[in-house]
Amino acid sequence: MAALIRVSTASPTRAVAGAIAGMMREHGTAEVQAIGAGALNQAIKALTLARTFLEAEEREIMMTPSFIDVEVEGTLKTAIRLKVFWMPLQQLHPNGAAAPAYTLAG
């Protein structure tokens, strides 16, 4: 399994994006963990940038968020863990856009 990428508010976006792209190329998956709004913001920006780093792969990455309790310096905190994976190619439209996850009624 790929190593966990821990992101803080001070994490450089480009460095985190590079780590995500490297994990995706090497392992086909990545896990990113953030505690707090600022850290989550950095993680989302890094995922967005990682997509551009992975454009040559001609595949799309997707992310599934989940909550997880972690212990930090003896205190239990709730983190958000983002599991990143390749989106199956058959779910891409011919123009490269992701297929809609749902259809609006009406």
C-alpha angles and dihedrals in degrees: 000000000000120000119262114257108217115202128197133180088264095051112120107243094219093051093050091046090052091050091050092048091047092050091048092051094045103036105014090235140057136192121211123189128196133176115201136009096281093051092047089051090054091048093051092047089050092051090050091051092044088060089062091047089054098046091107089062088067089220133104127236123222131194134212117197125210138168120245132178113232133179115236117182091335095312124109112232134176114240131186114233119200115202109203121200141159115272111233110259094232088065092064122093117235090258090057097253118133116259112253114265091217142005123237115234121237 
